[in-house]
Amino acid sequence: MLLRRSTVLATSLAMAASSMGYDLVRDYSGPNFFDGWDFYGSWDNLTLSNVWWVNETRAAAEHLAYVNDAGRAIIRVDNTTNLPPDMPNRDTIRITTKELYDFGSLWVFDATHLPYGCSVWPAFWTKGPNWPYDGEIDIVEGINLMKDNQMAVHTTHGCTIPRNVTQTGTIGFTDCSQGSGCTVHETKPNSFGEAFAQNGGGVWATQYDVQGVFIWYWDRPNVPQELTNNASSIDISTWGTPSAAFPVTPQCNLTQYFTPQQIVIDIALCGDWAGVPGIYSSTCPGTCNVTGPGSPAYNNAWFEINYVRAYTTGAPTPTPTPSSSAPTGTATVLTTVTGTGSGAGASQTASDRQGTSGAPPAAGGAGVGVMMMGLAVLAGVLMVLAC
C-alpha cells in the first residue's frame, strides 16, 4: 500500500509540475550571444566528419562565428579556402552551452537560416556531460539536400518507443539504442533546407520533462504570440500537438536514461550519416568530398540565429561543477541549472546524431483548466494518504 501511494503521489506531482508555466533563466542572443558557450577546438572525433571544429580565437579570425549587423548570431562553414586533397578537413564550428538544464526545462530555438548543401550536416541538439552515456536529443538535424527536419532521442540499450504516439510527425526507427536513435520526421512544410530560409525561418521548442521529451515546430507566420512578444514567462498549454513526442512509457522511462543536458550547435561535413555513399547519392551527385573551392559549395552552409532561450518551471540556482577541457565528447561545464523533476542518471549510448501511447502534458488544453485538474488530482492523493 505504501508503494502504491508513493507511486500515485509521484505521478500526480509530475502532472502538477508539467501544467505550470515556464520562466526564462537564460537568453543567448544579441551582441553577447557567444558568451555562454564553449568552442570545441578539435577535429570531429564523434561522427568522423571531415571538419575541424575550431576554437574561439580561430573562429573569430576566420569570421566563422560572429553577430551580424541585424543582431543575429552567425555560425558557418569556411567557404573561402581552396582546400587541397591532402587536407581533408574543412574548418567549421561546434559550440556547447556552459550550463546544463535538468528536467523541468524548456528550450526555444529561433533561426532564420539553417545550413544546407551537399555534404552539409547541421544540428541543434542536447547531450549529457558524459556523452554518449547521458542521453541525446536531436531537435534540428538534416543532411545534404533534405527538405524536412528529423528529430530523435538516443539512449543505451533498453528504450523503445511505441508507434501510436500522439504527434504530427511520422515515426521512423523505434529502438533508441541503435545508431539512428528513435526518429521522427517533420511533416509541416519549410522545416529545413532552402525552403526554410526562403520562408523566413522558424522556431522550435523542446520540453524536457519527467513525463518525456516533446518538440514543437512553427514556421514564421505561426510562431506563438508569447514567443514573438519575447515574454519572460510562457504557458505551453495552448500549443497543441507537438511535432515529435517521446513520452515515458513502460517500454522506456526516459528519466532513467537522461541526466541534465547541455545545448549544442554544430555543422559537420560528410561523416557517418551525410557521407554514407548510398545516402549521399540520394540527393547529391558523385561522392562526398570537402576539398577544392569553398565557394559555391558552402555558400549556404550557415546558421543565422535570432536567439536560443532556456526556461524552467522552478527557480533554478546555478551551482559550480567540475570542468573538463578535453574534447573527448564532453564540453567544459561551468554551471548547472536545476529545474523541477528528477531522474536517475543511468548510462546510455547514442550515435551522435545518428508499448503504450503517450501525449505531451497539457497539449491543446486551457492553461487554467489543466492547472485546476492537476491541483484536483493532487488534492485527491493527499486525501488518500490521510486515510
Wavefront OBJ file of the C-alpha trace (Angstrom):
o trace
v 0.000 0.000 0.000
v 2.817 2.411 0.851
v 4.485 1.722 -2.513
v 1.214 2.248 -4.323
v 0.556 5.524 -2.520
v 4.083 6.750 -3.281
v 3.678 5.930 -6.953
v 0.366 7.796 -7.167
v 1.838 10.793 -5.374
v 4.887 10.946 -7.674
v 2.687 10.714 -10.774
v 0.352 13.425 -9.510
v 3.217 15.754 -8.624
v 4.649 15.268 -12.126
v 1.240 16.157 -13.624
v 1.023 19.280 -11.491
v 4.582 20.349 -12.369
v 4.023 19.767 -16.086
v 0.990 22.067 -16.090
v 2.979 25.035 -14.771
v 4.260 27.877 -16.868
v 7.935 28.362 -17.668
v 10.179 31.227 -16.599
v 13.170 32.480 -18.566
v 16.540 31.618 -16.993
v 18.972 32.184 -19.875
v 18.776 34.208 -23.094
v 21.512 33.613 -25.682
v 21.010 36.487 -28.115
v 22.351 39.765 -29.429
v 25.941 41.005 -29.092
v 26.660 38.665 -26.157
v 25.280 35.516 -27.799
v 28.568 33.601 -27.678
v 29.389 34.449 -24.048
v 27.575 31.391 -22.733
v 29.208 28.782 -24.979
v 32.420 26.755 -25.214
v 34.060 26.177 -28.619
v 35.095 22.581 -29.283
v 38.557 23.263 -30.735
v 39.353 19.858 -32.260
v 38.672 17.597 -35.209
v 35.368 15.730 -35.286
v 36.156 12.579 -33.341
v 32.461 11.862 -32.819
v 30.793 11.425 -36.207
v 34.034 11.132 -38.207
v 33.066 14.007 -40.449
v 35.636 15.927 -42.496
v 35.803 19.022 -40.318
v 37.924 20.795 -37.769
v 35.686 22.430 -35.181
v 37.867 25.449 -34.481
v 38.450 27.226 -31.169
v 37.011 30.641 -30.368
v 40.082 32.621 -31.408
v 40.292 30.933 -34.789
v 36.534 31.184 -35.286
v 36.722 34.955 -34.850
v 39.785 35.303 -37.077
v 38.174 33.295 -39.883
v 34.822 35.016 -39.429
v 33.055 31.712 -38.776
v 31.219 32.759 -35.595
v 30.030 36.341 -35.081
v 26.987 38.550 -34.588
v 25.874 40.373 -37.732
v 24.532 43.913 -38.101
v 20.981 42.648 -37.553
v 21.985 41.332 -34.112
v 21.761 37.678 -35.166
v 24.382 35.029 -34.440
v 26.105 33.576 -37.500
v 27.756 30.139 -37.358
v 29.221 28.985 -40.643
v 31.474 26.679 -42.622
v 34.644 28.101 -44.160
v 33.708 28.850 -47.774
v 36.786 30.914 -48.710
v 39.522 28.270 -48.625
v 40.504 26.197 -51.654
v 41.278 23.043 -49.704
v 43.952 20.767 -51.256
v 43.392 16.993 -51.436
v 45.952 16.300 -48.692
v 43.966 18.474 -46.213
v 40.621 16.653 -45.993
v 39.144 18.587 -43.039
v 37.408 21.934 -43.541
v 37.042 24.481 -40.727
v 33.643 24.862 -39.120
v 32.036 25.350 -35.696
v 30.724 23.359 -32.758
v 29.645 25.199 -29.598
v 28.225 23.824 -26.336
v 26.490 25.709 -23.522
v 28.444 26.231 -20.339
v 25.275 25.427 -18.401
v 23.275 22.221 -18.055
v 19.485 22.078 -17.809
v 17.601 19.465 -15.807
v 14.093 18.010 -16.121
v 11.556 20.809 -15.962
v 13.322 22.770 -18.718
v 12.076 24.249 -21.984
v 14.478 25.253 -24.785
v 13.433 27.592 -27.613
v 15.488 27.972 -30.796
v 14.655 30.737 -33.311
v 16.536 30.757 -36.610
v 16.104 32.467 -39.961
v 18.593 30.268 -41.855
v 19.900 26.712 -41.423
v 22.991 25.277 -43.153
v 22.267 23.153 -46.210
v 24.007 21.787 -49.286
v 25.751 18.633 -50.411
v 27.941 17.152 -47.613
v 26.470 19.604 -45.042
v 25.228 18.165 -41.721
v 23.944 20.773 -39.234
v 22.358 20.062 -35.868
v 20.837 21.799 -32.871
v 20.802 19.168 -30.127
v 21.431 18.371 -26.473
v 23.594 15.908 -24.583
v 24.568 14.967 -21.056
v 28.056 15.842 -19.782
v 29.304 12.275 -20.322
v 28.323 11.728 -23.945
v 27.142 9.282 -25.134
v 26.158 7.854 -21.745
v 23.815 10.597 -20.540
v 21.324 10.734 -23.397
v 20.958 12.850 -26.510
v 18.072 14.815 -28.020
v 18.290 15.869 -31.674
v 15.947 18.829 -32.133
v 17.059 20.122 -35.536
v 19.055 17.876 -37.840
v 19.351 17.150 -41.521
v 21.887 16.378 -44.222
v 22.748 17.296 -47.779
v 19.627 18.442 -49.650
v 16.995 17.055 -47.281
v 13.812 19.124 -47.236
v 12.392 18.092 -43.856
v 13.827 18.152 -40.347
v 14.467 14.930 -38.422
v 14.113 14.737 -34.630
v 15.445 11.926 -32.439
v 16.398 10.699 -28.980
v 19.346 8.396 -28.265
v 19.758 6.120 -25.239
v 21.567 2.992 -24.171
v 20.010 -0.439 -24.610
v 16.503 -0.960 -23.284
v 14.484 2.007 -24.570
v 11.951 1.748 -27.399
v 9.044 3.979 -28.387
v 5.565 2.885 -29.494
v 4.184 3.718 -32.918
v 0.855 5.042 -31.647
v 2.191 8.216 -30.031
v 0.191 11.437 -30.369
v 2.270 13.727 -32.593
v 2.078 15.399 -36.005
v 5.378 13.958 -37.276
v 5.869 10.437 -38.613
v 7.805 7.793 -36.701
v 10.898 6.261 -38.250
v 13.088 3.990 -36.110
v 11.781 2.923 -32.704
v 14.852 1.473 -30.929
v 16.573 4.411 -29.250
v 19.814 2.469 -28.669
v 20.516 1.974 -32.369
v 22.732 4.341 -34.344
v 19.812 6.322 -35.706
v 18.091 6.563 -32.338
v 14.304 6.829 -32.139
v 13.440 9.127 -35.028
v 10.505 11.321 -36.022
v 10.242 13.068 -39.386
v 8.684 16.536 -39.579
v 5.558 16.756 -41.748
v 4.975 20.514 -41.554
v 6.352 22.403 -44.571
v 9.525 24.514 -44.667
v 11.308 22.861 -41.722
v 14.730 22.506 -43.390
v 16.877 23.438 -46.360
v 16.307 26.178 -48.906
v 12.568 26.430 -48.238
v 13.202 27.152 -44.548
v 15.322 30.178 -45.441
v 13.017 31.393 -48.214
v 10.049 31.458 -45.850
v 11.682 33.438 -43.064
v 12.842 30.548 -40.916
v 11.017 29.228 -37.882
v 11.057 28.288 -34.209
v 11.454 25.034 -32.266
v 10.527 24.499 -28.622
v 11.577 21.401 -26.666
v 10.036 20.374 -23.358
v 12.420 18.268 -21.253
v 10.159 16.795 -18.619
v 9.795 13.849 -16.223
v 6.920 12.761 -18.478
v 9.081 12.745 -21.603
v 10.556 14.879 -24.369
v 8.219 16.882 -26.630
v 9.261 19.028 -29.610
v 7.142 21.669 -31.373
v 7.947 23.407 -34.659
v 6.332 26.505 -36.180
v 7.168 28.246 -39.426
v 7.488 32.011 -39.143
v 3.816 33.006 -39.637
v 2.626 30.543 -36.984
v 5.004 31.204 -34.075
v 3.008 31.552 -30.804
v 2.430 35.091 -29.627
v 4.232 34.630 -26.300
v 7.395 33.787 -28.256
v 7.099 36.617 -30.773
v 6.461 39.015 -27.872
v 9.620 37.829 -26.063
v 7.690 37.044 -22.896
v 9.787 36.112 -19.865
v 7.098 33.674 -18.678
v 5.247 31.396 -21.069
v 2.410 28.884 -20.846
v 2.724 25.951 -23.240
v -0.745 24.521 -22.601
v -2.210 26.074 -25.768
v 0.495 24.843 -28.127
v -1.400 21.763 -29.197
v 0.057 18.521 -30.515
v 3.854 18.516 -30.872
v 5.749 17.527 -33.976
v 7.590 14.830 -32.017
v 6.702 13.131 -28.737
v 8.911 10.753 -26.781
v 6.777 10.068 -23.699
v 7.726 7.996 -20.692
v 6.172 4.553 -21.185
v 6.614 1.042 -19.748
v 8.962 0.422 -22.691
v 11.121 3.443 -21.873
v 11.344 5.510 -18.714
v 13.439 8.334 -20.150
v 14.285 9.656 -16.691
v 16.458 6.568 -16.197
v 18.427 7.265 -19.370
v 18.973 11.027 -19.216
v 20.848 13.454 -16.974
v 20.932 17.293 -17.132
v 21.572 18.389 -20.708
v 23.830 20.860 -22.496
v 22.719 22.523 -25.721
v 24.959 22.026 -28.767
v 25.039 23.750 -32.159
v 27.355 22.392 -34.831
v 27.975 21.870 -38.519
v 29.610 18.637 -39.664
v 30.532 17.698 -43.251
v 30.231 14.221 -44.774
v 30.826 11.769 -41.894
v 28.893 8.702 -40.859
v 25.476 9.980 -41.963
v 25.809 12.690 -44.617
v 28.803 10.965 -46.230
v 27.478 7.401 -46.482
v 27.598 6.708 -50.266
v 24.078 5.305 -50.563
v 22.613 8.177 -48.540
v 24.688 10.918 -50.141
v 23.841 9.832 -53.685
v 20.091 10.006 -52.970
v 20.189 13.826 -53.181
v 23.704 14.763 -54.364
v 25.979 13.807 -57.293
v 29.262 11.916 -57.009
v 30.775 11.111 -53.626
v 31.007 13.220 -50.503
v 34.087 15.471 -50.529
v 35.013 18.749 -48.788
v 38.224 19.601 -50.681
v 38.517 22.098 -53.503
v 36.976 25.586 -53.591
v 34.788 26.519 -50.662
v 32.518 28.591 -52.881
v 29.909 27.959 -54.154
v 29.827 24.579 -52.376
v 29.393 26.078 -48.882
v 27.756 29.407 -49.613
v 24.575 28.239 -47.861
v 26.267 26.352 -45.013
v 25.480 28.751 -42.183
v 23.140 29.298 -39.248
v 21.508 32.666 -38.679
v 20.036 32.626 -35.177
v 17.740 35.142 -33.515
v 18.080 33.520 -30.116
v 18.324 30.394 -28.003
v 16.379 30.640 -24.732
v 16.165 28.325 -21.754
v 13.195 28.303 -19.389
v 12.384 26.240 -16.288
v 9.289 25.535 -14.222
v 11.015 26.408 -10.961
v 13.512 28.857 -9.540
v 16.871 27.400 -10.603
v 20.064 28.105 -8.704
v 23.344 27.820 -10.659
v 25.943 25.739 -8.824
v 29.590 25.136 -9.729
v 30.544 21.786 -11.199
v 33.919 20.275 -12.119
v 35.178 21.380 -15.516
v 36.847 19.366 -18.245
v 38.616 20.925 -21.202
v 39.500 17.785 -23.161
v 37.440 17.482 -26.382
v 36.526 13.820 -25.924
v 32.785 14.128 -26.384
v 32.200 16.276 -23.308
v 32.425 20.041 -23.216
v 33.519 22.190 -20.306
v 30.707 22.512 -17.791
v 30.891 25.606 -15.616
v 27.447 25.745 -14.025
v 24.404 23.581 -13.546
v 20.870 24.922 -13.792
v 18.408 22.708 -11.950
v 14.749 22.673 -12.930
v 11.906 20.638 -11.458
v 11.664 16.888 -11.636
v 14.337 14.294 -11.172
v 15.625 11.138 -12.730
v 18.348 8.633 -12.135
v 21.278 9.229 -14.449
v 21.645 5.723 -15.830
v 24.124 5.294 -18.636
v 23.172 5.221 -22.285
v 24.605 5.111 -25.729
v 23.936 7.326 -28.687
v 25.308 7.649 -32.149
v 25.994 11.362 -32.163
v 23.066 12.257 -34.464
v 22.720 9.227 -35.534
v 4.091 -0.038 -25.608
v 1.541 2.380 -24.734
v 0.570 5.617 -26.372
v 1.568 8.885 -24.793
v 0.650 12.512 -25.342
v 2.562 15.553 -24.094
v 1.349 17.022 -20.843
v -1.229 19.777 -21.206
v -1.189 19.610 -25.002
v -4.050 21.542 -26.553
v -5.831 22.294 -23.259
v -6.645 25.539 -21.494
v -3.908 26.597 -19.092
v -6.232 27.267 -16.151
v -8.185 24.083 -16.728
v -5.052 21.971 -16.801
v -3.728 23.570 -13.630
v -7.024 23.004 -11.844
v -7.042 19.381 -12.941
v -3.535 18.904 -11.577
v -4.488 20.503 -8.261
v -7.611 18.357 -8.049
v -5.596 15.203 -8.617
v -3.078 16.283 -6.018
v -5.849 17.010 -3.514
v -7.264 13.557 -4.092
v -3.867 11.998 -3.460
v -3.476 13.875 -0.211
v -6.861 12.569 0.889
v -5.751 9.013 0.103
v -2.562 9.467 2.084
v -4.552 10.761 5.022
v -6.570 7.553 5.149
l 1 2 3 4 5 6 7 8 9 10 11 12 13 14 15 16 17 18 19 20 21 22 23 24 25 26 27 28 29 30 31 32 33 34 35 36 37 38 39 40 41 42 43 44 45 46 47 48 49 50 51 52 53 54 55 56 57 58 59 60 61 62 63 64 65 66 67 68 69 70 71 72 73 74 75 76 77 78 79 80 81 82 83 84 85 86 87 88 89 90 91 92 93 94 95 96 97 98 99 100 101 102 103 104 105 106 107 108 109 110 111 112 113 114 115 116 117 118 119 120 121 122 123 124 125 126 127 128 129 130 131 132 133 134 135 136 137 138 139 140 141 142 143 144 145 146 147 148 149 150 151 152 153 154 155 156 157 158 159 160 161 162 163 164 165 166 167 168 169 170 171 172 173 174 175 176 177 178 179 180 181 182 183 184 185 186 187 188 189 190 191 192 193 194 195 196 197 198 199 200 201 202 203 204 205 206 207 208 209 210 211 212 213 214 215 216 217 218 219 220 221 222 223 224 225 226 227 228 229 230 231 232 233 234 235 236 237 238 239 240 241 242 243 244 245 246 247 248 249 250 251 252 253 254 255 256 257 258 259 260 261 262 263 264 265 266 267 268 269 270 271 272 273 274 275 276 277 278 279 280 281 282 283 284 285 286 287 288 289 290 291 292 293 294 295 296 297 298 299 300 301 302 303 304 305 306 307 308 309 310 311 312 313 314 315 316 317 318 319 320 321 322 323 324 325 326 327 328 329 330 331 332 333 334 335 336 337 338 339 340 341 342 343 344 345 346 347 348 349 350 351 352 353 354
l 355 356 357 358 359 360 361 362 363 364 365 366 367 368 369 370 371 372 373 374 375 376 377 378 379 380 381 382 383 384 385 386 387
